[in-house]
């Protein structure tokens, strides 16, 4: 297995553990649809007093020497994630759900930065 993929797998596990510790319920990981893939799908029961479906992109890096992990989430990647999200919502009859897109940066497999509503800041 390539080192980058190994780092990604460990980072996704760390991100899922982080979300569980702060009260999220993990519904799916590595959800694949024709349009793209979603790293983590979780339920945040405390967001604005309502349950919220969180579609999270996890980006793992060993350090920030080459930049921040969030910088690798491009408009093209966002389109793929939203296409996969639409697939998930339709298949699970959740079209009325409150939805949020987060990015979780994982550095050195342990330092986590959770960016809530991350796609709102990316154009």
ROKOLLO-797917 format. One record per residue (C-alpha): residue number from 1; x, y, z. Coordinates in Angstrom, 2 decimals. Layout:
<recs>
<rec i="NUM" X="X" Y="Y" Z="Z"/>
...
</recs>
This chain:
<recs>
<rec i="1" X="0.00" Y="0.00" Z="0.00"/>
<rec i="2" X="1.33" Y="3.41" Z="-0.90"/>
<rec i="3" X="2.36" Y="5.66" Z="1.97"/>
<rec i="4" X="-0.11" Y="8.44" Z="1.03"/>
<rec i="5" X="-3.04" Y="5.99" Z="1.05"/>
<rec i="6" X="-1.89" Y="4.57" Z="4.38"/>
<rec i="7" X="-1.75" Y="8.09" Z="5.84"/>
<rec i="8" X="-5.28" Y="8.69" Z="4.50"/>
<rec i="9" X="-6.70" Y="5.53" Z="6.06"/>
<rec i="10" X="-5.18" Y="6.31" Z="9.45"/>
<rec i="11" X="-6.35" Y="9.92" Z="9.19"/>
<rec i="12" X="-9.92" Y="8.90" Z="8.39"/>
<rec i="13" X="-9.96" Y="6.60" Z="11.42"/>
<rec i="14" X="-8.62" Y="9.42" Z="13.62"/>
<rec i="15" X="-11.26" Y="11.81" Z="12.24"/>
<rec i="16" X="-14.06" Y="9.29" Z="12.92"/>
<rec i="17" X="-12.81" Y="8.77" Z="16.48"/>
<rec i="18" X="-12.67" Y="12.54" Z="16.98"/>
<rec i="19" X="-16.26" Y="12.98" Z="15.80"/>
<rec i="20" X="-17.48" Y="10.14" Z="18.02"/>
<rec i="21" X="-15.76" Y="11.72" Z="21.04"/>
<rec i="22" X="-17.62" Y="14.99" Z="20.50"/>
<rec i="23" X="-20.98" Y="13.22" Z="20.22"/>
<rec i="24" X="-21.45" Y="12.55" Z="16.52"/>
<rec i="25" X="-22.90" Y="9.28" Z="15.27"/>
<rec i="26" X="-20.96" Y="7.89" Z="12.28"/>
<rec i="27" X="-23.45" Y="6.67" Z="9.67"/>
<rec i="28" X="-21.05" Y="5.71" Z="6.87"/>
<rec i="29" X="-17.45" Y="5.94" Z="5.81"/>
<rec i="30" X="-16.04" Y="5.91" Z="2.30"/>
<rec i="31" X="-19.48" Y="6.20" Z="0.71"/>
<rec i="32" X="-19.04" Y="5.79" Z="-3.04"/>
<rec i="33" X="-21.52" Y="6.96" Z="-5.66"/>
<rec i="34" X="-21.23" Y="7.39" Z="-9.40"/>
<rec i="35" X="-20.31" Y="11.07" Z="-9.06"/>
<rec i="36" X="-17.78" Y="10.84" Z="-6.25"/>
<rec i="37" X="-16.94" Y="9.68" Z="-2.75"/>
<rec i="38" X="-17.57" Y="10.93" Z="0.78"/>
<rec i="39" X="-15.05" Y="10.11" Z="3.49"/>
<rec i="40" X="-17.41" Y="10.33" Z="6.49"/>
<rec i="41" X="-21.13" Y="10.78" Z="6.91"/>
<rec i="42" X="-22.19" Y="11.57" Z="10.44"/>
<rec i="43" X="-25.12" Y="12.81" Z="12.45"/>
<rec i="44" X="-24.48" Y="15.86" Z="14.61"/>
<rec i="45" X="-27.36" Y="15.84" Z="17.12"/>
<rec i="46" X="-26.46" Y="19.20" Z="18.66"/>
<rec i="47" X="-26.15" Y="21.54" Z="15.68"/>
<rec i="48" X="-28.51" Y="24.53" Z="16.11"/>
<rec i="49" X="-30.77" Y="22.39" Z="18.27"/>
<rec i="50" X="-31.60" Y="20.12" Z="15.31"/>
<rec i="51" X="-30.07" Y="16.97" Z="13.97"/>
<rec i="52" X="-27.75" Y="17.65" Z="11.08"/>
<rec i="53" X="-26.27" Y="15.32" Z="8.50"/>
<rec i="54" X="-22.58" Y="16.09" Z="8.18"/>
<rec i="55" X="-20.69" Y="15.13" Z="5.04"/>
<rec i="56" X="-17.02" Y="15.36" Z="5.91"/>
<rec i="57" X="-13.97" Y="15.39" Z="3.69"/>
<rec i="58" X="-10.90" Y="14.19" Z="5.57"/>
<rec i="59" X="-7.49" Y="15.43" Z="4.50"/>
<rec i="60" X="-4.41" Y="13.96" Z="6.14"/>
<rec i="61" X="-0.86" Y="15.23" Z="6.09"/>
<rec i="62" X="2.26" Y="14.42" Z="8.03"/>
<rec i="63" X="2.91" Y="18.15" Z="8.53"/>
<rec i="64" X="2.20" Y="21.58" Z="7.03"/>
<rec i="65" X="5.51" Y="22.01" Z="5.20"/>
<rec i="66" X="3.73" Y="21.64" Z="1.86"/>
<rec i="67" X="0.73" Y="23.72" Z="2.94"/>
<rec i="68" X="-2.47" Y="23.10" Z="4.81"/>
<rec i="69" X="-4.57" Y="20.05" Z="4.06"/>
<rec i="70" X="-7.69" Y="22.12" Z="3.44"/>
<rec i="71" X="-5.98" Y="23.77" Z="0.47"/>
<rec i="72" X="-6.23" Y="20.51" Z="-1.46"/>
<rec i="73" X="-10.04" Y="20.63" Z="-1.47"/>
<rec i="74" X="-10.75" Y="22.10" Z="-4.89"/>
<rec i="75" X="-13.97" Y="23.24" Z="-6.53"/>
<rec i="76" X="-13.83" Y="20.07" Z="-8.62"/>
<rec i="77" X="-13.59" Y="17.94" Z="-5.46"/>
<rec i="78" X="-16.51" Y="19.82" Z="-3.91"/>
<rec i="79" X="-18.63" Y="19.07" Z="-6.98"/>
<rec i="80" X="-17.84" Y="15.36" Z="-6.66"/>
<rec i="81" X="-18.68" Y="15.36" Z="-2.96"/>
<rec i="82" X="-21.98" Y="17.18" Z="-3.52"/>
<rec i="83" X="-22.90" Y="14.74" Z="-6.32"/>
<rec i="84" X="-22.26" Y="11.80" Z="-3.97"/>
<rec i="85" X="-24.23" Y="13.62" Z="-1.26"/>
<rec i="86" X="-27.23" Y="13.97" Z="-3.54"/>
<rec i="87" X="-27.03" Y="10.25" Z="-4.29"/>
<rec i="88" X="-26.92" Y="9.43" Z="-0.56"/>
<rec i="89" X="-29.86" Y="11.72" Z="0.24"/>
<rec i="90" X="-32.01" Y="10.26" Z="-2.53"/>
<rec i="91" X="-31.18" Y="6.62" Z="-1.73"/>
<rec i="92" X="-31.93" Y="7.17" Z="1.96"/>
<rec i="93" X="-35.03" Y="9.34" Z="1.45"/>
<rec i="94" X="-33.44" Y="12.26" Z="3.31"/>
<rec i="95" X="-34.14" Y="15.09" Z="0.88"/>
<rec i="96" X="-35.55" Y="17.28" Z="3.68"/>
<rec i="97" X="-32.56" Y="16.77" Z="5.98"/>
<rec i="98" X="-30.47" Y="19.66" Z="7.23"/>
<rec i="99" X="-27.06" Y="19.12" Z="5.57"/>
<rec i="100" X="-23.62" Y="20.51" Z="6.33"/>
<rec i="101" X="-20.23" Y="20.03" Z="4.69"/>
<rec i="102" X="-17.16" Y="19.91" Z="6.93"/>
<rec i="103" X="-13.48" Y="19.37" Z="6.32"/>
<rec i="104" X="-11.37" Y="17.58" Z="8.90"/>
<rec i="105" X="-7.65" Y="18.12" Z="8.67"/>
<rec i="106" X="-5.49" Y="15.48" Z="10.33"/>
<rec i="107" X="-1.79" Y="16.16" Z="10.86"/>
<rec i="108" X="0.69" Y="13.53" Z="12.01"/>
<rec i="109" X="-2.25" Y="11.15" Z="12.59"/>
<rec i="110" X="-3.28" Y="12.97" Z="15.77"/>
<rec i="111" X="-3.62" Y="16.74" Z="15.47"/>
<rec i="112" X="-7.13" Y="17.48" Z="14.22"/>
<rec i="113" X="-8.64" Y="20.68" Z="12.88"/>
<rec i="114" X="-12.40" Y="20.45" Z="12.32"/>
<rec i="115" X="-13.69" Y="23.09" Z="9.90"/>
<rec i="116" X="-17.47" Y="23.36" Z="10.16"/>
<rec i="117" X="-19.40" Y="24.55" Z="7.08"/>
<rec i="118" X="-16.10" Y="24.49" Z="5.22"/>
<rec i="119" X="-17.53" Y="24.62" Z="1.73"/>
<rec i="120" X="-19.08" Y="28.03" Z="2.41"/>
<rec i="121" X="-15.58" Y="29.50" Z="2.54"/>
<rec i="122" X="-14.28" Y="27.80" Z="-0.62"/>
<rec i="123" X="-15.09" Y="29.25" Z="-4.04"/>
</recs>
